[in-house]
Amino acid sequence: MAKINPALFAACILALLRRADAFSPYSNFKRDGKLQGIVSNLVRPASVTPTISTAEVSSPEVDSFEHADALVCGGGPAGLLTAIMLAQKLPSTSIRVYDRLSEPPNPDDEMVWNDVAKFYLIGLGGRGQAALKHFGVWDEVKKRCVAVVGRRNWEPDGPEDGVERVFTKKDKKVTAQVLPRDKLVGVLHKYIVEHYKDRITLFYGHELRPLKFDFSKGSQVLVEVSKCSAESSQQEQAADPAVVLCDTENIVYIATDLLIAADGTVRTIANEMEKADQRRFAAMNPIKRLFAGQPFRVKRFVDDNQRVYKTVPLKVPKSWRPDINYSARSKGSKTTFDALPANSDGSFCGVLLLKKDDEIARADTDPDVLRKRLDADLPQFSALLSDDVVATIAQKPVSYLPGFRYAGPRLHEGNRCLILGDCAHTVKPYFGLGANSALEDVKVLGDILSECHNDLTQSVLEFSRRRSGEAKALVRISRDLDRPGNLGFVTFIIPLILDSIFNGILPQIFTPNIIAMLQRQEYTFQQVGRRKRLDRAAQVGLVTAVVGSVGFIVKASISRLSLLTGLKGVKLWASVCTLCSLAVLGRNIAAPFVFRVASNVTNSRTHLTPLRHILKKNNKAANGESFLTPLGFGNQKDQEKKAETDAERG
């Protein structure tokens, strides 16, 4: 049988592919391991880099256009910090920022920020703070923040006064700082105006849409910009982009050397990238499609644990601490409440989380019905709300949490366009990872620009390679922590219990729970996922070994007992059960006396021991942490923690 020449065979395959449509310069994005790369390398010089076909958005012919060094689509926290980063990394570059919303309010205008329930709060943890420090804006942001140093939580059937815990440096290396999301935008806006007025131009009320990602032989991106108008507030515009109307006639065309999309869940650029890839794949013949790799898409998960919320203004009594997080939930988590400090004078912004089909989860509900629900499920907070406030809460419509989304398998289009922040990865704000991971993206991009000596093409491709996997890992991990019912018990509760036990017994081998690991900025999200998979495998192995050993010992002991007593069958097992019952009864009788002797000894695994009901009765333990702030997880003895905190402050 004749031997087939591999190079000749590869050449024939490529000829078939090119017959449908020729390759055109698209990007230098390498897709290692793809069959296309293997085939192409057989018939071309090694110096040639694999390319994939370009994507082009349907658009009219453009005769004249402006030029811009760099464009940022989106004027939120990530977008404005990106503009600051580019101004610092590329000194000779001018930057334009376009946002559909109106200009943010002054961060120091108390008339604006006194309405604490109008703006939702975000918690800046280690990742977000590190990014802001890296670009020199953290001091300005911190002046407008409130430090959250602990938590007070009410559990169903728990202590009437709840359980309060103050964190120490041992618990949390970085203290969470809280401020309204729009105030953070205002601080960054003010910083740009004061420091980069000649370098960064801010355009509010404008919409940007890409037309050609490979304009000017791949060295530019062509976009169109139209002016928008809206009579609604910035908060309403952010919640519902449809209220913003944009002019479709007076359009300006701009060719930019760099386009960075940071427009959050609007995803103007990402959606166009997805459509472009759909058209590109649809135009391919079946054979070429086999070697084209995966198309760009935004992975949209179905929300199987959907919650809606209403914001609640709250003023806590002077006897309550103004610098901790307050939370409570009803039985079955039908009603959940979480409040963070809006300022240092005791004003809090609370979030009332409800199931979508709840009778009070809609606008214009009966205030009396809402009051009865609050009295029944959240009596500690209901007493702090006046009838007028309850009526206002009942009247307002609900807001929706974002769904889980991530873009991939790449975060770029062509050589000069990339996406970052929430438009690349969207999670629910339960663990403080949304804004913090978006700001971290900007820091990573700045580091890559330095590593690539400000080469824009290399920086775009390297950012896509480095952060696309992070976007996927972050969203998948976060979603596993938000599954409903029994699935959530398997993906969330059981792993937390296992991590608490094994990290307490063998901290040198097993890492803390995944919530705590996600807050550690020295770990990437992919590293967290890999480490927890290793932990889980080791835990299952150890549990299997222990259960097997215990089974062997029990079997051997029963055999020995049978030889000594002469008992067999039912009589033997009845004797064993009687002895076990007596042992359990003796332990229950002795437990209160043991507890009195060891009343000052508790640890992070208290809530997993058989003495849980005793500890709970004595206000020594708390279960869980807030799902809306990056404040950590676990238990420690509260009095001991308070003493350590006071010593550190002293």
Stockholm file with secondary structure:
# STOCKHOLM 1.0

chainA/1-650         MAKINPALFAACILALLRRADAFSPYSNFKRDGKLQGIVSNLVRPASVTPTISTAEVSSPEVDSFEHADALVCGGGPAGLLTAIMLAQKLPSTSIRVYDRLSEPPNPDDEMVWNDVAKFYLIGLGGRGQAALKHFGVWDEVKKRCVAVVGRRNWEPDGPEDGVERVFTKKDKKVTAQVLPRDKLVGVLHKYIVEHYKDRITLFYGHELRPLKFDFSKGSQVLVEVSKCSAESSQQEQAADPAVVLCDTENIVYIATDLLIAADGTVRTIANEMEKADQRRFAAMNPIKRLFAGQPFRVKRFVDDNQRVYKTVPLKVPKSWRPDINYSARSKGSKTTFDALPANSDGSFCGVLLLKKDDEIARADTDPDVLRKRLDADLPQFSALLSDDVVATIAQKPVSYLPGFRYAGPRLHEGNRCLILGDCAHTVKPYFGLGANSALEDVKVLGDILSECHNDLTQSVLEFSRRRSGEAKALVRISRDLDRPGNLGFVTFIIPLILDSIFNGILPQIFTPNIIAMLQRQEYTFQQVGRRKRLDRAAQVGLVTAVVGSVGFIVKASISRLSLLTGLKGVKLWASVCTLCSLAVLGRNIAAPFVFRVASNVTNSRTHLTPLRHILKKNNKAANGESFLTPLGFGNQKDQEKKAETDAERG
#=GR chainA/1-650 SS CCCCCHHHHHHHHHHHHHHHSCCCCCCCCCCTTCHHHHHHHHSSCTTSCCCCCCCBCCCCCCCCCEEESEEEECCSHHHHHHHHHHHHHCTTCCEEEEESSCCCCCTTCHHHHTCTTSSCEEEECHHHHHHHHHTTCHHHHHTTCEEECEEEEECTTSCTTCEEEECCTTTCSSCEEEEEHHHHHHHHHHHHHHHCTTTEEEEESEEEEEEEEEETTTTEEEEEEEEEECSSCHHHHHHCGGGCEEEEEEEEEEEESCEEECCGGGCHHHHHHHHHHHHHHHTSCHHHHHTSCCCCEEEECCCTTCEEEEEEEEECCTTSCSSEEEEEECGGGSEEEEEEESSTTSEEEEEEEEETTCTTSSSSCCHHHHHHHHHHHCHHHHTTSCHHHHHHHHHSCCEECCCCEEEESCSEETTTEEECGGGTEECCTTSSCHHHHHHHHHHHHHHHHHHTTTCHHHHHHHHHHHHHHHHHHHHHHHHHTTCCHHHHIIIIIHHHHHHHHHHHHCTTTSCCCHHHHHTCTTSCHHHHHHHHHHHHHHHHHHHHHHHHHHHHHHHHHHHHHHHHHCCCHHHHHHHHHHHHHHHHHHHHHHHHHHHHHTTTCCCTTGGGSTTHHHHHHTTCCCCCCCSSSCCCCCCCCHHHHHHHHHHHHC
#=GC SS_cons         CCCCCHHHHHHHHHHHHHHHSCCCCCCCCCCTTCHHHHHHHHSSCTTSCCCCCCCBCCCCCCCCCEEESEEEECCSHHHHHHHHHHHHHCTTCCEEEEESSCCCCCTTCHHHHTCTTSSCEEEECHHHHHHHHHTTCHHHHHTTCEEECEEEEECTTSCTTCEEEECCTTTCSSCEEEEEHHHHHHHHHHHHHHHCTTTEEEEESEEEEEEEEEETTTTEEEEEEEEEECSSCHHHHHHCGGGCEEEEEEEEEEEESCEEECCGGGCHHHHHHHHHHHHHHHTSCHHHHHTSCCCCEEEECCCTTCEEEEEEEEECCTTSCSSEEEEEECGGGSEEEEEEESSTTSEEEEEEEEETTCTTSSSSCCHHHHHHHHHHHCHHHHTTSCHHHHHHHHHSCCEECCCCEEEESCSEETTTEEECGGGTEECCTTSSCHHHHHHHHHHHHHHHHHHTTTCHHHHHHHHHHHHHHHHHHHHHHHHHTTCCHHHHIIIIIHHHHHHHHHHHHCTTTSCCCHHHHHTCTTSCHHHHHHHHHHHHHHHHHHHHHHHHHHHHHHHHHHHHHHHHHCCCHHHHHHHHHHHHHHHHHHHHHHHHHHHHHTTTCCCTTGGGSTTHHHHHHTTCCCCCCCSSSCCCCCCCCHHHHHHHHHHHHC
//
